[in-house]
Amino acid sequence: MEQESILAVATWGDPSRWSYAEYISGEKRVRAFSTLSILREVERPAKILVVVLDTLADYETVEAGNYGKILEHVERYVGQYLCGVEAEVAVLPGVYERRESDGKRLLFESSPRSEFLPLLTYTVLEKALEADATSIVLDVSHGMNFMPTLALRACEEAAAALATARVGRVRLRVYQSDPYPAGVRAPSRSSEDICKPGQDGEPPILNYNLILERAFEPWDLARYISYESQQALKVLTDVRGCELGDARNLLEGQTLPLLGAFRLGALLQLALLAKVASMDELKRILEGAVNCWKSKRGVREGGPGTLEVSSGTRFAAGFWVLVHVRAVLEGARKLLELIKEPTQLGEVAVTLDELGRLKKLVEGSKVISALVNREISKLKYLEGQWLKLRSGSGWLRCDELQLKCGSDEGRVDESIFKRDFIAHAGFHTDALEIRLAEKELEIRVRSDQWERVNRVLREVTQ
């Protein structure tokens, strides 16, 4: 049995305001100012990620006008409250208005659903892959405002993506402590050591509760693959001044069709597209998009005594496309045992053995699995007959081999072609060609059919 490796994610507000408590879970008891220590004791995570908002920055830091300095300040501020627990701090955009005693006003603006949510989903997935995690644990005890709700949403999607990337089940567990009892005068932080209580007294006992547990399979990522057609070709709403390469062509020509193939269970097209896709290019564009967003979030004056922190761009649907294809490509490359550099689409083919291995990505869907098994069984029968009759040949169209998958009307009617293509999980007679090479059947999409195949694959992601 595989040993569990855990990425723990904790949402935090302002830790300076928290009081001392004794947290208990089963036989484990920890006295601390946060649930971070009890989380570590209960789950023993390989890595801990503490998520906070940039709204923790003070007026003087914001006044400097450099968003990079704001991130550094907040990370340093939060780091002093980790109190011996090794963790990485992720600073994400928030929404908040603060009025200082001297009349100064500090305003933070952002769109949580198109900034905080995609950034956190991407970050959790990348940190989980770095830690080789098999499970994700989320602690929402100290989160504020929208953080717990969107963090749960982000961790669910990241867990589904991680399951696809790992080609195996991923578990998500969510914890929350009892609320701090009102009216209790518990020990506050010491002025000499903020990690210790400043006076004697018994802290309240708070239960540390497991409030949700879910398991995700590789196929669960398919439920998130649906994008607005125009937004799916944009990574950010505004990329002026940023270098993202030819992201639009990558989205339209490779990533959207690859995700469409995954969603349909069109394993042949998925395998072919995975063999020519560049993981390095994909990562580069994702990292470039995050850096572009950071460069466009900055400070401006909003009137006398008012500073505003706002974003000059937001994440569009294309960013989600890249995050999802990152996971699908990771899993597909693992199953196909791809270690070589990507080649041209016309230079690759797929074997029945490779199709059989890729089935693990769609086993969570009984319908897709049944379709795929039916079509692969036809090809296996053909392979057996071919081996009896000849030792090999060049590429032949499926209709030349009397392999019938789809109506002849589909050759002129695209709606019929689309229907039959979906019904046969991409194994459409008119689109494919086959050969016997070294006593092994190889299949690929005919070069003159890729445009119409990709059109169907892109449509099913809308």
C-alpha positions in Angstrom: 0.0 0.0 0.0 1.3 3.4 -1.0 2.4 5.6 2.0 0.3 8.7 2.3 2.1 12.0 1.6 0.2 15.2 2.6 0.1 18.8 1.5 -1.5 20.9 4.3 -3.1 24.2 3.4 -4.2 26.7 6.1 -6.1 29.9 5.6 -5.1 32.8 7.9 -6.4 36.2 8.8 -4.3 38.5 11.0 -2.5 36.2 13.5 -1.6 39.1 15.8 -5.2 39.2 17.0 -5.5 35.5 18.1 -5.6 34.3 21.7 -4.0 31.3 23.4 -6.0 28.0 23.4 -5.6 24.3 24.0 -6.5 22.4 20.9 -7.4 18.7 21.2 -8.0 16.0 18.6 -8.3 12.5 20.1 -5.4 11.9 22.4 -3.4 14.8 20.9 -3.3 18.1 22.8 -1.4 21.2 21.8 -1.4 24.7 23.4 -0.8 27.4 20.9 -2.0 30.7 19.4 -3.1 28.9 16.1 -4.1 25.5 14.9 -0.9 25.0 13.0 0.7 22.9 15.6 -2.3 20.6 16.1 -2.6 20.3 12.3 1.0 19.2 12.2 0.5 16.7 15.0 -2.6 15.1 13.6 -1.7 14.9 9.9 2.1 14.9 9.8 2.2 16.7 6.4 5.1 16.7 4.1 4.6 20.3 3.4 2.5 23.1 4.9 1.2 26.1 3.0 -0.2 29.1 4.9 -2.4 31.3 2.8 -2.9 35.0 3.7 -4.0 38.1 2.0 -2.0 41.1 0.9 -4.4 43.2 3.0 -2.1 42.6 6.0 0.3 45.2 4.6 0.4 48.5 6.5 0.0 52.0 5.1 3.8 52.7 5.2 4.6 49.6 3.2 1.9 50.3 0.6 3.0 53.9 0.3 6.3 52.7 -1.1 4.3 51.8 -4.2 6.0 48.5 -5.0 3.8 45.4 -5.0 6.8 43.1 -4.6 7.7 44.9 -1.4 4.1 44.4 -0.2 4.4 40.7 -0.7 7.8 40.5 1.1 6.4 42.6 4.0 3.3 40.4 4.5 5.3 37.2 4.2 7.8 38.4 6.8 5.0 39.6 9.1 3.2 36.3 9.0 6.4 34.3 9.2 7.1 35.5 12.8 3.8 34.0 13.9 4.6 30.4 12.6 6.2 29.8 16.0 8.5 26.9 15.1 6.2 25.3 12.6 8.0 24.9 9.2 5.6 26.3 6.6 5.6 28.3 3.3 3.6 31.5 3.2 1.5 32.3 0.1 0.3 35.9 -0.2 -2.8 36.3 -2.4 -4.9 39.4 -3.3 -7.7 40.5 -1.0 -10.5 43.0 -0.7 -10.4 45.4 2.3 -10.7 49.0 3.3 -8.8 50.3 6.3 -9.0 53.7 7.9 -6.1 54.8 10.0 -6.4 57.0 13.1 -4.8 59.9 11.3 -7.5 59.9 8.7 -5.5 58.0 6.0 -7.4 55.4 4.0 -6.0 52.2 2.6 -8.1 50.4 0.0 -7.4 46.9 -1.4 -9.4 45.9 -4.5 -9.5 42.5 -6.3 -11.9 40.0 -7.8 -11.6 36.9 -5.6 -13.2 34.6 -8.2 -10.9 35.6 -11.0 -7.7 36.3 -8.9 -7.6 34.6 -5.5 -9.4 31.4 -6.7 -7.3 30.6 -9.8 -4.0 31.6 -8.0 -4.7 29.4 -5.1 -5.8 26.4 -7.2 -2.7 26.7 -9.3 -0.5 27.1 -6.2 -2.0 24.1 -4.4 -1.6 21.9 -7.4 2.0 22.9 -8.0 3.0 22.6 -4.3 1.3 19.1 -4.2 3.2 17.9 -7.2 6.5 19.3 -5.7 5.8 17.4 -2.5 4.7 14.3 -4.3 1.5 14.5 -2.2 -1.2 11.9 -2.3 -3.6 13.8 -0.1 -4.5 17.5 0.6 -5.6 18.7 4.0 -7.3 22.1 4.4 -7.6 24.0 7.7 -10.1 26.8 7.6 -10.0 27.6 11.3 -8.5 31.1 10.9 -9.6 32.1 7.5 -11.5 35.4 7.1 -14.2 36.7 4.7 -14.2 34.8 1.4 -11.1 32.8 2.1 -12.5 29.5 3.6 -15.2 29.2 0.9 -12.9 29.8 -2.0 -10.1 27.8 -0.5 -12.4 24.8 -0.3 -13.4 25.3 -3.9 -9.7 25.6 -4.9 -8.6 22.5 -2.9 -11.3 20.4 -4.4 -10.3 21.3 -7.9 -6.6 20.9 -7.1 -7.3 17.5 -5.6 -9.2 16.4 -8.8 -6.3 17.7 -10.9 -3.7 16.0 -8.7 -5.6 12.7 -9.0 -5.4 13.0 -12.8 -1.7 14.0 -12.7 -0.9 11.1 -10.3 -3.3 8.7 -12.1 -4.6 7.6 -8.7 -7.0 8.4 -5.9 -6.4 11.6 -3.9 -8.1 12.4 -0.6 -9.1 15.8 0.7 -9.7 16.4 4.4 -11.0 19.6 5.9 -10.5 20.7 9.5 -11.9 23.5 11.6 -11.5 24.2 15.3 -14.3 25.1 17.7 -14.9 28.9 17.8 -13.1 30.8 20.6 -15.6 31.2 23.4 -16.9 34.8 23.9 -16.0 36.6 27.1 -13.1 34.4 28.0 -10.0 36.3 29.2 -7.3 33.9 27.9 -3.6 34.7 28.0 -2.5 37.1 25.2 0.8 37.1 23.5 3.9 38.0 25.5 5.5 41.3 24.7 8.9 39.5 24.8 8.0 36.5 22.8 4.9 36.6 20.6 4.8 32.8 20.4 4.3 32.5 24.2 1.5 33.6 26.5 2.2 36.8 28.4 0.6 35.8 31.7 -0.6 32.8 33.7 -4.0 31.4 33.3 -5.7 28.4 31.8 -6.6 28.7 28.1 -10.0 27.4 26.8 -10.1 23.9 25.4 -11.1 23.8 21.7 -11.8 20.7 19.7 -10.1 20.3 16.4 -12.7 18.8 14.1 -12.6 16.9 10.9 -15.6 18.4 9.1 -15.2 17.0 5.5 -13.5 14.1 3.8 -13.7 13.3 0.1 -11.9 11.1 -2.4 -11.1 12.2 -6.0 -10.4 9.9 -9.0 -8.6 11.0 -12.2 -11.8 11.2 -14.1 -13.3 13.8 -11.6 -11.3 16.6 -13.3 -13.6 16.2 -16.3 -16.4 18.0 -14.4 -14.4 21.2 -14.3 -13.6 21.2 -18.1 -16.1 23.7 -19.4 -15.1 27.2 -20.6 -16.6 30.2 -22.3 -15.5 29.9 -26.0 -13.9 33.3 -26.3 -12.4 33.5 -22.8 -10.8 30.1 -23.2 -8.3 31.6 -25.7 -7.2 34.3 -23.2 -4.9 33.6 -20.2 -5.3 37.1 -18.8 -7.8 39.9 -19.5 -4.8 42.2 -20.3 -1.4 41.0 -21.3 0.1 44.3 -22.6 3.7 44.6 -21.6 4.0 40.9 -20.7 5.7 38.1 -22.5 3.6 34.9 -22.7 4.8 33.6 -26.1 2.2 32.3 -28.5 -0.3 31.3 -25.8 -3.4 31.7 -28.0 -2.2 29.3 -30.6 -1.1 26.8 -27.9 -4.6 27.0 -26.4 -6.5 26.7 -29.6 -4.2 24.2 -31.4 -3.1 21.8 -28.6 -4.5 22.4 -25.1 -8.2 22.8 -25.7 -8.3 19.7 -28.1 -6.3 17.7 -25.5 -8.8 18.5 -22.8 -11.6 17.8 -25.2 -10.1 14.4 -25.9 -9.9 13.7 -22.1 -13.5 14.8 -21.5 -14.7 12.5 -24.4 -12.5 9.6 -23.5 -11.0 10.0 -27.0 -7.8 8.2 -25.9 -6.3 8.0 -29.3 -6.4 11.7 -29.9 -5.3 12.3 -26.3 -2.3 10.1 -26.7 -1.3 11.7 -30.0 -1.6 15.3 -28.6 0.2 14.3 -25.4 3.2 13.0 -27.5 3.6 16.4 -29.2 2.9 18.7 -26.3 5.7 20.5 -24.5 5.4 20.4 -20.7 8.2 23.0 -20.4 6.3 25.5 -22.6 3.1 24.9 -20.6 4.8 25.6 -17.3 6.6 28.6 -18.8 3.3 30.2 -19.8 1.6 29.5 -16.5 4.5 31.0 -14.6 4.6 33.9 -17.0 0.9 34.6 -16.5 1.3 34.7 -12.7 4.3 37.1 -13.0 2.4 39.2 -15.5 -0.5 39.5 -13.0 1.9 40.5 -10.2 3.6 43.1 -12.4 0.2 44.7 -13.0 -1.0 44.8 -9.4 0.2 48.0 -7.9 -0.5 51.1 -5.9 -2.0 54.4 -6.9 -3.4 57.4 -5.2 -7.2 57.5 -4.9 -7.5 61.0 -3.5 -6.1 63.0 -0.6 -4.7 60.5 2.0 -6.0 57.5 0.1 -3.9 54.7 -1.4 -5.4 52.0 -3.5 -4.0 48.6 -4.3 -5.6 47.2 -7.4 -4.9 44.8 -10.3 -4.4 45.8 -13.9 -5.4 42.3 -15.2 -7.3 39.3 -14.1 -7.1 35.6 -14.9 -9.3 34.5 -17.8 -10.6 31.0 -18.7 -7.5 30.2 -20.6 -5.5 30.1 -17.4 -7.9 27.4 -16.1 -7.4 25.5 -19.4 -3.6 25.6 -18.8 -3.9 24.4 -15.2 -6.2 21.5 -16.2 -4.1 20.5 -19.2 -1.0 20.6 -16.9 -2.7 17.8 -14.9 -3.9 15.8 -17.8 -0.6 15.9 -19.6 1.3 14.9 -16.5 -0.9 11.8 -16.1 -0.9 10.9 -19.8 2.9 11.3 -20.1 3.3 9.1 -17.0 1.1 6.3 -18.5 2.7 6.6 -21.9 6.2 6.6 -20.3 7.1 9.7 -22.4 10.7 10.8 -21.8 11.7 12.1 -25.2 11.3 15.7 -26.5 7.9 16.3 -28.3 7.8 15.6 -32.0 5.6 16.6 -34.9 2.0 15.4 -35.0 2.5 13.7 -38.3 5.4 11.7 -36.9 3.6 9.9 -34.0 1.2 7.0 -33.7 -0.4 5.1 -30.9 -0.3 1.4 -30.1 -3.0 -0.8 -28.5 -0.8 -1.2 -25.5 -0.6 2.5 -25.0 -4.4 2.9 -25.4 -4.8 0.2 -22.8 -2.6 2.0 -20.3 -4.4 5.3 -20.9 -7.7 3.7 -19.9 -6.7 4.4 -16.3 -7.5 8.1 -16.8 -11.2 7.4 -17.6 -11.9 4.4 -15.3 -14.0 6.7 -13.1 -16.7 6.9 -15.9 -18.6 3.7 -16.6 -20.0 5.2 -19.8 -16.7 6.3 -21.3 -15.0 3.1 -20.2 -17.6 1.0 -22.0 -17.2 3.0 -25.2 -13.4 2.8 -25.1 -13.4 -0.9 -24.3 -15.8 -1.6 -27.2 -13.6 0.2 -29.7 -10.3 -1.2 -28.5 -11.8 -4.7 -28.7 -12.5 -4.1 -32.4 -8.9 -3.1 -32.9 -7.6 -6.1 -31.1 -9.7 -8.4 -33.3 -8.3 -6.6 -36.3 -4.8 -7.0 -35.1 -5.3 -10.7 -34.6 -6.7 -11.1 -38.1 -4.0 -9.0 -39.6 -1.2 -11.0 -38.0 -2.7 -14.2 -39.5 -2.8 -12.7 -43.0 0.3 -10.5 -43.5 3.5 -9.5 -41.8 3.0 -5.8 -42.3 2.0 -3.0 -44.6 1.9 0.8 -45.0 -0.8 3.0 -43.6 -4.4 2.0 -44.6 -7.6 3.8 -44.1 -10.1 2.1 -41.8 -12.7 1.8 -44.5 -10.2 -0.2 -46.6 -10.0 -2.6 -43.7 -13.8 -2.8 -43.5 -13.6 -1.3 -40.0 -16.9 0.6 -39.7 -17.3 3.3 -37.0 -19.6 6.1 -38.1 -22.1 6.9 -40.9 -21.1 7.6 -44.5 -23.2 10.7 -44.2 -20.7 12.2 -41.8 -18.3 12.7 -44.7 -20.4 15.7 -45.8 -22.5 16.5 -42.8 -20.3 17.8 -39.9 -23.1 17.4 -37.3 -23.3 13.7 -38.1 -19.5 13.4 -38.0 -19.5 15.1 -34.6 -22.3 12.7 -33.3 -20.5 9.6 -34.5 -17.1 10.8 -33.3 -18.5 11.3 -29.8 -20.4 8.0 -29.9 -17.3 6.1 -30.8 -15.0 7.9 -28.3 -12.9 9.4 -31.2 -12.5 6.0 -33.1 -14.2 7.3 -36.3 -13.6 5.4 -39.5 -13.2 8.4 -41.7 -10.6 10.1 -39.4 -8.2 7.2 -38.8 -5.6 5.1 -40.5 -3.9 2.0 -39.3 -0.8 -0.1 -40.0 0.9 -3.2 -38.7 4.5 -2.3 -37.6 6.8 -4.9 -36.1 3.8 -7.2 -35.3 2.0 -4.4 -33.5 -1.0 -2.3 -34.6 -0.4 1.4 -34.8 -3.2 4.0 -35.2 -3.2 7.7 -35.9 -5.5 10.5 -37.2 -5.2 11.1 -40.9 -3.4 14.4 -41.6 -6.3 15.8 -43.7 -8.7 15.1 -40.8 -7.0 16.8 -37.9 -8.8 20.1 -38.5 -12.3 18.6 -38.2 -11.3 16.4 -35.3 -9.9 19.4 -33.4 -13.0 21.3 -34.1 -15.1 18.7 -32.3 -12.6 18.4 -29.5 -12.7 22.1 -28.9 -16.5 22.3 -29.0 -16.9 19.8 -26.2 -14.9 22.0 -23.8 -17.5 24.8 -24.1 
